[in-house]
Amino acid sequence: MVKKVGSIFVASMLALVLTGCSLGDGRYRYPCQDPANWETAECKPPVCEVNGYCPVDLVGEDVFNGTSSDGETVTGEGTNNG
């Protein structure tokens, strides 16, 4: 009985941990996080404001405006906030 409960617990914890892993596949959680989509209609106000998916909301104003918090220029390449 104890082995069965332990096995169920371990399986549940393993499933929980694996669902949080993303293996770095380069995908974004929201389309407007991807700098390649920042100029599309769905990523510009007022369309993006409805759901709060504007790039400035998702990646931060500093990154969206081209600078990081330490003052360096940000190109958006290789950025994955997912």
Beta strands, then each sheet from edge to edge (+ up, - down):
end
